[in-house]
Amino acid sequence: MSIDALKRPLASVPRLAVPRLVSLALRELRGGVRGFYVFIACVALGVMVITSVGALSDALRNALSQQGREILGGDVRLSRVHREATPQERAWMDRQGEVAAFATMRSMGRRPDGSAQMLVEIKAVGPAYPRAGAVDLSTGVALQTALKEGVAVDPLLLEQLKLKVGDELQVGRSKLKIAATITRETDKVADRLTYGPRVIMSLPDLRGTGLVQPGSIIRWRYALSLADGAGEAAAGLKAFRAQLKAALPEAGFIIRDRLNPSPMVTQTVERVAQFLSLIGLTALLVGGVGVANAVSSYIDRRRKIIGTMKSLGATSAMIFKIHLLQTMAIAGIGVVLGLLVGYVVPFTLVGALGTVLPIKLVFAPSWGTVLLAAAYGFLVALVFTLWPLGRAELVRGSVLFRDQVADDRTRPRARVMLMTALAALALMALAIAASDSKWIAAYFCIGLGITFLVFIGLGEAVTQVARRLPRPRMPEAALAIGNLGAPGGLTRAVVLSLGAGLSLLVAVALADASLLKAINNEVPERAPDYYVLDINKGQVAAFETLVAKETPGTVVRTAPMLRGRLVRLAGRPTDQVKVDPGAQWVLRGDRGLSFADAVPEGSKVVEGAWWPKGYAGPPLVSFERDLAKQLGLKLGDTVTVNVLGRDVTAKIASLRELKWESLAINFVMLFSPNTLSGAPYNVLATVRLPQGTTLKREAALSRALSQTFPAVTAIRVKDAINAFNSVFERIMVAVRLAGGVTLLAGAIVLAGALAAAQHRRVHQSVIIKVLGATRRRILTAHGLEYGLLATVTASLAVLLGSLVAWVVVTQVMDLDFVFSWLAVAQALGFSLGLILLFGALGTWRTLQAKPVPYLRSE
């Protein structure tokens, strides 16, 4: 066969249909995917994380939607604070369908002898509760049957107070028999965040406790099963909202329907899913380094094959297209594996959790989740393969006639660089478009891009410096430095792949340390020892007298407290105002309100002026500065708050800077006294005990308060701080685990880089062993190399991570930044261990190589 006959098939490919190119690309893959395992693993890991997060969030959203009736206890739920429905309002509800009424509040649950107490979440229910869903009890009896005997409680309450079923529990001024423990409470998901164990009682029992007083913070709820099936369709639910607004415009009810029974849960799921998806994208991008390394190594192995194809007439465009099809096919394997494993992980997690979840998750494949994860996988693979493939098309046929010994750093053609830039922009656009918070996603992408550029620059700088450094007399050190600057060395891959993940963990560790120090060291010096809630305004003097008698020298601060809901901002209804996502929480539900003559402790007026004492003019309000800016409010604007069914409009007279960490009594909105002083309210107090007060004296004060004022709730601040620390620590563990995913991607990249460099390492070791080097010297040289790499990577990661933590702590959290070497050491340990572990394994394999086969091959 002539050379022309060989050239003809290749030369004609560009003029043939795409299937011929595909056929040639697949023919090259008939030998398997050997050498692409790291490529596949890197893509699969990131796609798996994104798919798992998406599948879990989809399952939870499906569960909330399908089980919305059980979660709410009906088709819709109306709720408001302080005021029970009037007879007229209740009559209107009864005309709409069947109604189950219940109330929730916080109080103290005590042993009858007063020896122990704890905060509890009370749910007082009417005879029709629950209309939908179920409350299962340990005794197996129906809830309403059990409530005729006493109360049903969370098992945690029995454990904490050392009680058992059949004992009595004191709530307010009543002693109630514990009839059963709660094993399942379906509609608990729709409640606000709970801080104590649940106690379910009847509405008559709640009234008998003496806790229901004007101004008490009680949330009255009404679950409705709409008549004639009106709640089965979204149109019926929308029509009900319109009817309620027309019939009871000033009622001030907050409405939830079965299609979105718990907006707080939904929003939390979306935010967590967004965060974890971005972490998955980070893992994909870090893994992209492994993708680029794998493709570069593959191209290097095929240089002579590419040269042969060029000699037989293949064009550069043909070479590029064939290898692009090959790498995308391999990326497809990684994407499919990631999708499959990503859908298995949620099932495994749910199986392990068992009955811990209050609702049954509903898993169903979502094309949106699948397409998003697949798009991420293919785009990342494209971004990191285009550059090495662009260099592949520049291989000349002359490579067949000479060895390639230099480090080929040739840039690809402008067309390929443009394609790479467009693919990167498409990836960023997808991340932003798929996120609920566009700005957060945009900042994340920009920050990630800067991080990559920093570590790419560092890797290149270390390589160039190592090449120019004079070699030391010590042979092991000379070899180590030479390896750092050698063509195909590990420097660039290690610095980039592990640097991003390590920076993230350092930032998390330092932010964690700064926040914990602010809580544990600064706050206790200034904080009160107790918060006392629900003091009747007529009992404040008696309360202060009792505290002074039991613990002389105690400082008591008091403030009126009631609840209200923002309904208008600057004259516009809140549902028509677009606000910063970080401020949306203040528009959902009721907020704590108060009034004062003077600026309270922990507040500082930064704009405007405070009203004079005894002010009697038009209603004024002082607003927290940062939140006002997020809501688009300024001095002179008005806010309207619905308080006890009445709309109160006040002009913003001042903006305040609040130091929440002082734990002094403070509110987002503080009104002039003439605005709210006529409304029924209770009093909130802080109690700061004298230094050196013993636990025995504290316990005596607590017993005296519970006996004299059984309706008040005393919360020990230290216990609240400890509870917060516990929750915060779990959050930090979750964030660290998420960061660990990124480091795992880096570890896979590192393993792949070592594998790709294995041939050069073995060849080098064989030559220096023949020249007389001992195993000890080779081990020392490689140990120095890996140690230098670890030091360089860790040093920049500490600097970059510290900068990120400083910005977050000082600018976002508004706290003092604390640098902790212990926190940094803990974050660095894992990653540095990875470098040394993989380095040791690679060196061990190198030392096992026999010299003769390698010398003969030369």
PAMAR-527780 format. One line per 5 residues: number of its first residue (from 0); their letters; for each residue x, y, z of C-alpha. Coordinates in steps of 0.1 Angstrom, whole numbers. Layout:
! residues N
NUM	A	X/Y/Z ~ ... $
This chain:
! residues 858
0	MSIDA	0/0/0 ~ 14/34/-10 ~ 19/64/13 ~ -8/82/-7 ~ -33/54/1 $
5	LKRPL	-26/59/38 ~ -29/96/36 ~ -62/96/17 ~ -85/85/45 ~ -71/111/69 $
10	ASVPR	-69/139/45 ~ -105/134/35 ~ -120/134/70 ~ -126/171/73 ~ -148/169/42 $
15	LAVPR	-167/139/56 ~ -196/139/80 ~ -191/142/117 ~ -197/104/123 ~ -163/96/106 $
20	LVSLA	-146/119/132 ~ -165/101/160 ~ -155/68/146 ~ -118/77/146 ~ -121/91/181 $
25	LRELR	-138/60/194 ~ -112/38/177 ~ -85/55/197 ~ -104/45/229 ~ -107/8/222 $
30	GGVRG	-78/2/245 ~ -98/14/274 ~ -95/45/297 ~ -62/37/312 ~ -45/69/322 $
35	FYVFI	-79/87/326 ~ -89/72/360 ~ -80/105/377 ~ -99/125/350 ~ -130/103/356 $
40	ACVAL	-127/105/394 ~ -123/143/395 ~ -154/148/373 ~ -174/122/391 ~ -167/136/426 $
45	GVMVI	-179/171/418 ~ -210/159/399 ~ -218/135/427 ~ -218/163/453 ~ -240/186/432 $
50	TSVGA	-264/157/423 ~ -267/145/459 ~ -274/180/472 ~ -299/186/444 ~ -316/152/450 $
55	LSDAL	-319/158/487 ~ -333/193/483 ~ -357/181/456 ~ -369/153/479 ~ -375/177/508 $
60	RNALS	-394/201/486 ~ -415/173/472 ~ -422/161/507 ~ -432/196/519 ~ -455/199/489 $
65	QQGRE	-471/165/490 ~ -474/163/527 ~ -483/200/532 ~ -517/192/546 ~ -503/170/573 $
70	ILGGD	-475/194/581 ~ -499/223/585 ~ -528/203/600 ~ -550/215/571 ~ -551/233/538 $
75	VRLSR	-542/266/553 ~ -530/279/586 ~ -537/314/601 ~ -516/327/629 ~ -509/358/649 $
80	VHREA	-493/368/682 ~ -510/380/714 ~ -546/380/702 ~ -570/350/700 ~ -595/351/672 $
85	TPQER	-626/372/680 ~ -660/356/678 ~ -666/373/645 ~ -633/361/631 ~ -639/326/643 $
90	AWMDR	-673/326/627 ~ -659/336/594 ~ -633/308/596 ~ -660/283/604 ~ -679/293/573 $
95	QGEVA	-648/285/552 ~ -644/249/564 ~ -635/228/594 ~ -612/246/620 ~ -587/232/646 $
100	AFATM	-575/259/670 ~ -543/257/690 ~ -517/280/706 ~ -480/279/712 ~ -457/297/736 $
105	RSMGR	-425/293/756 ~ -425/289/794 ~ -407/270/822 ~ -414/234/830 ~ -405/226/867 $
110	RPDGS	-404/197/890 ~ -432/201/916 ~ -406/206/944 ~ -389/234/924 ~ -355/216/925 $
115	AQMLV	-351/217/887 ~ -365/235/857 ~ -360/240/820 ~ -374/260/791 ~ -403/242/773 $
120	EIKAV	-423/248/741 ~ -460/246/750 ~ -486/236/724 ~ -522/240/737 ~ -548/223/714 $
125	GPAYP	-585/224/710 ~ -608/193/707 ~ -607/193/669 ~ -568/191/667 ~ -553/176/646 $
130	RAGAV	-575/180/615 ~ -547/164/594 ~ -515/146/602 ~ -510/128/635 ~ -494/130/670 $
135	DLSTG	-483/96/681 ~ -478/88/718 ~ -458/62/736 ~ -489/47/752 ~ -506/42/719 $
140	VALQT	-537/61/729 ~ -552/90/710 ~ -539/125/718 ~ -573/138/729 ~ -577/108/752 $
145	ALKEG	-543/114/768 ~ -550/151/773 ~ -580/143/794 ~ -556/129/820 ~ -528/154/817 $
150	VAVDP	-501/164/792 ~ -479/147/766 ~ -442/156/766 ~ -410/152/747 ~ -390/123/762 $
155	LLLEQ	-360/148/766 ~ -380/166/793 ~ -383/135/814 ~ -346/129/811 ~ -335/164/819 $
160	LKLKV	-359/168/849 ~ -356/132/861 ~ -393/126/858 ~ -413/97/844 ~ -448/91/830 $
165	GDELQ	-473/94/858 ~ -453/121/876 ~ -465/158/878 ~ -450/187/859 ~ -455/223/871 $
170	VGRSK	-462/248/843 ~ -471/283/855 ~ -492/278/886 ~ -506/244/875 ~ -493/209/883 $
175	LKIAA	-502/186/854 ~ -499/148/852 ~ -475/135/825 ~ -498/111/807 ~ -475/100/778 $
180	TITRE	-444/109/758 ~ -445/121/722 ~ -430/98/696 ~ -441/117/665 ~ -456/152/658 $
185	TDKVA	-462/158/621 ~ -469/195/622 ~ -439/204/642 ~ -420/210/609 ~ -442/241/602 $
190	DRLTY	-434/257/636 ~ -407/283/642 ~ -374/272/655 ~ -380/255/689 ~ -356/259/718 $
195	GPRVI	-370/235/743 ~ -388/201/745 ~ -424/200/736 ~ -453/199/761 ~ -488/194/746 $
200	MSLPD	-518/202/767 ~ -554/212/762 ~ -565/248/758 ~ -584/248/791 ~ -552/235/809 $
205	LRGTG	-532/264/793 ~ -557/289/806 ~ -555/273/841 ~ -517/279/842 ~ -521/316/845 $
210	LVQPG	-498/321/815 ~ -524/337/793 ~ -522/373/802 ~ -525/406/782 ~ -491/411/765 $
215	SIIRW	-480/374/769 ~ -462/362/738 ~ -486/335/726 ~ -490/326/690 ~ -526/316/682 $
220	RYALS	-530/293/652 ~ -560/281/632 ~ -557/252/608 ~ -585/251/582 ~ -596/222/560 $
225	LADGA	-614/242/533 ~ -649/232/523 ~ -659/218/489 ~ -623/208/482 ~ -612/244/477 $
230	GEAAA	-577/236/491 ~ -569/209/465 ~ -558/234/439 ~ -535/264/439 ~ -563/286/425 $
235	GLKAF	-585/277/455 ~ -558/286/480 ~ -552/319/461 ~ -589/327/462 ~ -590/320/500 $
240	RAQLK	-562/346/506 ~ -581/372/486 ~ -613/364/506 ~ -595/367/539 ~ -579/400/529 $
245	AALPE	-614/414/519 ~ -633/400/549 ~ -607/407/576 ~ -583/434/563 ~ -571/445/597 $
250	AGFII	-569/410/613 ~ -531/408/609 ~ -531/370/603 ~ -500/354/588 ~ -511/328/562 $
255	RDRLN	-494/295/553 ~ -508/271/528 ~ -501/234/520 ~ -481/241/489 ~ -454/258/510 $
260	PSPMV	-462/249/546 ~ -429/260/560 ~ -412/289/542 ~ -384/290/568 ~ -376/253/561 $
265	TQTVE	-378/259/524 ~ -355/289/525 ~ -331/270/548 ~ -330/241/524 ~ -324/264/494 $
270	RVAQF	-296/282/511 ~ -279/250/523 ~ -283/235/489 ~ -268/266/473 ~ -238/266/496 $
275	LSLIG	-232/228/491 ~ -236/231/453 ~ -210/259/452 ~ -187/236/473 ~ -194/208/447 $
280	LTALL	-185/233/420 ~ -153/242/438 ~ -144/205/440 ~ -151/202/403 ~ -128/231/395 $
285	VGGVG	-100/218/418 ~ -105/184/401 ~ -102/203/368 ~ -65/205/375 ~ -64/167/375 $
290	VANAV	-84/167/343 ~ -58/190/327 ~ -30/169/340 ~ -45/137/327 ~ -51/152/292 $
295	SSYID	-16/167/291 ~ -1/133/301 ~ -23/116/274 ~ -12/140/248 ~ 25/136/258 $
300	RRRKI	22/98/254 ~ 6/103/220 ~ 31/128/206 ~ 46/103/181 ~ 11/90/171 $
305	IGTMK	0/126/165 ~ 32/132/145 ~ 24/101/124 ~ -12/113/118 ~ 2/147/107 $
310	SLGAT	27/130/84 ~ -2/111/68 ~ -22/142/61 ~ -42/149/92 ~ -48/186/98 $
315	SAMIF	-44/204/131 ~ -82/210/132 ~ -88/172/127 ~ -63/164/156 ~ -80/188/178 $
320	KIHLL	-116/176/171 ~ -107/139/174 ~ -91/144/208 ~ -118/168/220 ~ -144/141/212 $
325	QTMAI	-123/115/231 ~ -120/137/262 ~ -157/146/262 ~ -166/109/259 ~ -144/102/290 $
330	AGIGV	-159/132/308 ~ -193/116/300 ~ -183/85/319 ~ -174/106/349 ~ -207/126/346 $
335	VLGLL	-227/94/344 ~ -209/78/374 ~ -214/111/394 ~ -251/111/386 ~ -256/75/396 $
340	VGYVV	-236/77/428 ~ -252/111/435 ~ -287/96/435 ~ -276/67/457 ~ -261/89/485 $
345	PFTLV	-294/105/496 ~ -311/71/499 ~ -282/59/520 ~ -283/90/542 ~ -321/87/547 $
350	GALGT	-318/50/555 ~ -291/57/581 ~ -312/85/597 ~ -342/62/600 ~ -371/79/617 $
355	VLPIK	-352/109/628 ~ -367/130/601 ~ -401/144/610 ~ -414/139/574 ~ -410/112/548 $
360	LVFAP	-388/124/519 ~ -402/119/485 ~ -374/110/460 ~ -381/115/423 ~ -356/120/395 $
365	SWGTV	-355/157/386 ~ -344/166/351 ~ -334/200/363 ~ -310/185/389 ~ -296/160/364 $
370	LLAAA	-291/186/336 ~ -275/211/360 ~ -250/186/375 ~ -242/172/340 ~ -238/207/326 $
375	YGFLV	-213/216/354 ~ -194/184/348 ~ -191/189/310 ~ -183/226/312 ~ -155/221/338 $
380	ALVFT	-141/193/317 ~ -142/215/286 ~ -125/245/304 ~ -96/223/315 ~ -91/202/284 $
385	LWPLG	-92/229/257 ~ -58/243/266 ~ -38/210/265 ~ -58/200/234 ~ -49/233/218 $
390	RAELV	-13/225/223 ~ -18/190/209 ~ -28/203/175 ~ 6/222/173 ~ 26/190/175 $
395	RGSVL	47/187/143 ~ 54/157/122 ~ 91/162/128 ~ 86/149/164 ~ 90/114/149 $
400	FRDQV	127/122/141 ~ 138/137/174 ~ 132/132/212 ~ 112/158/231 ~ 133/167/261 $
405	ADDRT	122/203/267 ~ 92/215/288 ~ 67/223/261 ~ 49/254/273 ~ 37/265/239 $
410	RPRAR	5/285/240 ~ -24/272/219 ~ -38/292/190 ~ -60/323/197 ~ -91/304/186 $
415	VMLMT	-86/278/214 ~ -78/304/240 ~ -110/322/231 ~ -130/290/233 ~ -115/284/268 $
420	ALAAL	-125/319/279 ~ -160/314/266 ~ -164/281/283 ~ -152/296/316 ~ -177/325/312 $
425	ALMAL	-205/300/305 ~ -196/281/336 ~ -197/312/357 ~ -230/323/341 ~ -245/289/349 $
430	AIAAS	-234/290/385 ~ -250/325/389 ~ -282/316/370 ~ -287/284/391 ~ -283/303/424 $
435	DSKWI	-312/320/443 ~ -287/347/455 ~ -271/360/423 ~ -247/383/441 ~ -234/357/465 $
440	AAYFC	-228/333/436 ~ -211/361/416 ~ -188/370/445 ~ -181/333/450 ~ -171/328/413 $
445	IGLGI	-149/359/413 ~ -132/349/446 ~ -127/314/433 ~ -112/328/400 ~ -88/350/420 $
450	TFLVF	-78/321/442 ~ -70/300/411 ~ -50/328/395 ~ -30/333/428 ~ -21/296/431 $
455	IGLGE	-14/293/393 ~ 10/322/397 ~ 26/307/428 ~ 31/274/411 ~ 47/290/382 $
460	AVTQV	68/313/404 ~ 81/284/425 ~ 90/265/393 ~ 109/294/378 ~ 127/302/410 $
465	ARRLP	137/266/415 ~ 152/265/380 ~ 173/296/387 ~ 185/288/422 ~ 222/277/425 $
470	RPRMP	223/240/434 ~ 235/234/470 ~ 265/211/477 ~ 242/186/494 ~ 232/162/466 $
475	EAALA	198/154/481 ~ 189/191/484 ~ 201/197/448 ~ 180/169/435 ~ 149/181/454 $
480	IGNLG	152/217/441 ~ 159/203/406 ~ 126/183/408 ~ 107/214/418 ~ 118/232/386 $
485	APGGL	118/202/363 ~ 96/199/332 ~ 65/178/341 ~ 72/183/378 ~ 46/182/406 $
490	TRAVV	49/219/416 ~ 21/234/396 ~ -3/206/402 ~ 2/204/440 ~ 2/241/446 $
495	LSLGA	-30/247/426 ~ -50/215/435 ~ -44/216/473 ~ -41/254/477 ~ -77/262/471 $
500	GLSLL	-91/236/494 ~ -66/244/521 ~ -73/281/519 ~ -110/274/525 ~ -103/253/556 $
505	VAVAL	-79/278/570 ~ -105/306/565 ~ -132/285/582 ~ -109/276/611 ~ -99/312/618 $
510	ADASL	-135/325/615 ~ -146/298/639 ~ -118/307/664 ~ -126/344/662 ~ -163/339/668 $
515	LKAIN	-159/314/697 ~ -134/338/714 ~ -159/367/710 ~ -186/345/726 ~ -166/328/753 $
520	NEVPE	-142/357/763 ~ -157/390/755 ~ -195/385/760 ~ -195/370/795 ~ -176/400/809 $
525	RAPDY	-205/423/800 ~ -234/400/796 ~ -263/395/820 ~ -267/362/837 ~ -304/357/831 $
530	YVLDI	-331/369/807 ~ -365/369/824 ~ -396/369/801 ~ -433/376/805 ~ -431/398/837 $
535	NKGQV	-465/414/841 ~ -460/452/839 ~ -478/456/873 ~ -453/432/890 ~ -420/448/879 $
540	AAFET	-415/466/913 ~ -422/434/932 ~ -398/414/909 ~ -370/439/914 ~ -376/439/952 $
545	LVAKE	-374/401/954 ~ -342/399/933 ~ -325/426/955 ~ -336/406/986 ~ -323/372/974 $
550	TPGTV	-290/385/958 ~ -281/420/970 ~ -261/440/944 ~ -278/425/914 ~ -283/448/885 $
555	VRTAP	-317/446/868 ~ -326/462/835 ~ -361/461/821 ~ -379/470/789 ~ -415/467/776 $
560	MLRGR	-419/440/750 ~ -447/432/725 ~ -449/418/690 ~ -458/434/657 ~ -456/427/620 $
565	LVRLA	-441/451/594 ~ -468/458/568 ~ -456/489/550 ~ -421/504/542 ~ -420/540/532 $
570	GRPTD	-457/538/524 ~ -455/507/502 ~ -469/473/512 ~ -441/449/522 ~ -452/423/496 $
575	QVKVD	-445/449/469 ~ -411/459/481 ~ -380/441/468 ~ -353/440/495 ~ -319/425/500 $
580	PGAQW	-321/387/505 ~ -303/392/538 ~ -331/414/552 ~ -361/393/541 ~ -363/376/575 $
585	VLRGD	-376/408/591 ~ -406/409/568 ~ -417/373/576 ~ -439/370/607 ~ -438/391/638 $
590	RGLSF	-409/410/653 ~ -401/421/689 ~ -410/457/695 ~ -404/481/724 ~ -404/517/733 $
595	ADAVP	-380/538/754 ~ -373/573/766 ~ -335/570/764 ~ -310/552/741 ~ -306/517/756 $
600	EGSKV	-273/501/766 ~ -256/485/736 ~ -270/511/711 ~ -255/542/696 ~ -273/568/675 $
605	VEGAW	-253/573/643 ~ -278/592/622 ~ -307/615/632 ~ -315/624/668 ~ -333/607/697 $
610	WPKGY	-366/621/709 ~ -366/642/741 ~ -379/627/774 ~ -417/630/777 ~ -421/634/739 $
615	AGPPL	-458/637/729 ~ -457/645/692 ~ -464/623/661 ~ -451/586/664 ~ -414/582/659 $
620	VSFER	-392/551/656 ~ -355/544/658 ~ -343/517/633 ~ -312/495/633 ~ -289/511/607 $
625	DLAKQ	-276/482/586 ~ -311/466/584 ~ -326/499/574 ~ -301/502/545 ~ -309/466/534 $
630	LGLKL	-346/475/534 ~ -340/507/515 ~ -351/530/544 ~ -337/563/554 ~ -343/591/579 $
635	GDTVT	-378/606/574 ~ -393/575/559 ~ -422/559/576 ~ -428/523/587 ~ -462/507/595 $
640	VNVLG	-464/480/620 ~ -495/459/628 ~ -497/456/666 ~ -527/437/681 ~ -546/441/649 $
645	RDVTA	-540/479/647 ~ -518/495/621 ~ -493/520/637 ~ -473/543/614 ~ -442/560/627 $
650	KIASL	-415/582/611 ~ -378/571/613 ~ -362/597/636 ~ -328/580/640 ~ -307/551/629 $
655	RELKW	-288/531/656 ~ -257/509/655 ~ -263/479/678 ~ -238/457/696 ~ -257/425/697 $
660	ESLAI	-228/407/713 ~ -233/427/745 ~ -265/407/750 ~ -282/438/765 ~ -319/444/758 $
665	NFVML	-322/457/723 ~ -346/458/694 ~ -345/464/657 ~ -373/489/661 ~ -376/512/692 $
670	FSPNT	-406/535/693 ~ -412/567/711 ~ -432/559/743 ~ -463/577/733 ~ -467/554/703 $
675	LSGAP	-472/520/721 ~ -474/527/758 ~ -512/522/757 ~ -510/487/742 ~ -510/457/765 $
680	YNVLA	-475/444/770 ~ -453/424/793 ~ -418/433/805 ~ -385/417/795 ~ -357/419/821 $
685	TVRLP	-320/411/823 ~ -304/401/856 ~ -267/406/862 ~ -256/389/894 ~ -227/402/915 $
690	QGTTL	-194/387/908 ~ -187/356/928 ~ -223/346/932 ~ -224/308/940 ~ -245/283/921 $
695	KREAA	-263/276/954 ~ -273/313/956 ~ -284/313/919 ~ -305/282/925 ~ -322/299/955 $
700	LSRAL	-330/329/934 ~ -344/307/907 ~ -367/289/932 ~ -379/321/947 ~ -388/335/913 $
705	SQTFP	-406/304/902 ~ -426/303/935 ~ -435/340/935 ~ -439/345/898 ~ -448/311/883 $
710	AVTAI	-458/327/849 ~ -423/341/842 ~ -396/324/821 ~ -360/327/834 ~ -334/317/808 $
715	RVKDA	-298/313/821 ~ -276/332/796 ~ -247/308/801 ~ -269/278/791 ~ -281/297/761 $
720	INAFN	-245/305/751 ~ -236/268/755 ~ -266/258/734 ~ -255/282/707 ~ -219/269/709 $
725	SVFER	-233/234/704 ~ -253/244/673 ~ -225/265/660 ~ -200/237/664 ~ -222/214/644 $
730	IMVAV	-225/240/616 ~ -187/244/616 ~ -183/206/614 ~ -206/206/584 ~ -187/234/567 $
735	RLAGG	-154/217/574 ~ -167/185/559 ~ -178/204/528 ~ -143/219/526 ~ -130/184/530 $
740	VTLLA	-147/175/497 ~ -125/201/480 ~ -94/187/497 ~ -105/152/486 ~ -106/165/450 $
745	GAIVL	-71/179/456 ~ -59/145/469 ~ -72/128/438 ~ -54/154/416 ~ -22/149/436 $
750	AGALA	-24/111/432 ~ -29/116/395 ~ 0/140/392 ~ 23/115/410 ~ 11/87/387 $
755	AAQHR	17/109/356 ~ 52/117/368 ~ 60/81/377 ~ 79/73/346 ~ 102/103/349 $
760	RVHQS	107/95/386 ~ 116/59/380 ~ 139/68/352 ~ 157/94/374 ~ 160/70/403 $
765	VIIKV	174/42/381 ~ 201/65/368 ~ 212/79/402 ~ 211/44/417 ~ 234/32/389 $
770	LGATR	256/62/397 ~ 258/51/434 ~ 229/67/452 ~ 215/48/481 ~ 179/44/490 $
775	RRILT	184/67/520 ~ 196/95/497 ~ 167/90/473 ~ 142/90/502 ~ 158/121/516 $
780	AHGLE	157/140/483 ~ 120/132/477 ~ 112/140/513 ~ 128/174/509 ~ 109/180/477 $
785	YGLLA	76/171/492 ~ 84/191/524 ~ 92/222/503 ~ 60/218/483 ~ 40/214/515 $
790	TVTAS	56/244/531 ~ 51/267/500 ~ 14/256/495 ~ 6/259/532 ~ 22/293/536 $
795	LAVLL	2/309/508 ~ -30/291/519 ~ -25/305/554 ~ -21/340/541 ~ -50/338/517 $
800	GSLVA	-73/319/542 ~ -64/345/569 ~ -73/374/545 ~ -107/358/537 ~ -114/351/574 $
805	WVVVT	-104/387/583 ~ -129/401/558 ~ -157/378/569 ~ -151/384/607 ~ -145/421/606 $
810	QVMDL	-167/432/577 ~ -196/407/579 ~ -197/396/615 ~ -184/429/628 ~ -161/412/654 $
815	DFVFS	-124/414/663 ~ -103/390/642 ~ -82/365/662 ~ -54/346/646 ~ -50/312/661 $
820	WLAVA	-20/290/653 ~ -38/260/668 ~ -68/265/645 ~ -44/268/615 ~ -24/238/626 $
825	QALGF	-55/217/627 ~ -66/228/593 ~ -31/222/578 ~ -25/188/593 ~ -48/169/570 $
830	SLGLI	-36/184/537 ~ 1/183/546 ~ -4/147/556 ~ -19/140/522 ~ 12/154/504 $
835	LLFGA	36/134/525 ~ 15/102/523 ~ 11/102/485 ~ 47/113/482 ~ 59/84/503 $
840	LGTWR	38/59/483 ~ 51/73/451 ~ 87/71/463 ~ 83/36/475 ~ 70/24/441 $
845	TLQAK	100/43/425 ~ 125/25/447 ~ 110/-9/438 ~ 118/-5/401 ~ 145/-27/386 $
850	PVPYL	172/-8/367 ~ 177/-33/338 ~ 144/-30/320 ~ 146/8/320 ~ 183/9/309 $
855	RSE	175/-16/280 ~ 146/5/269 ~ 169/34/264 $
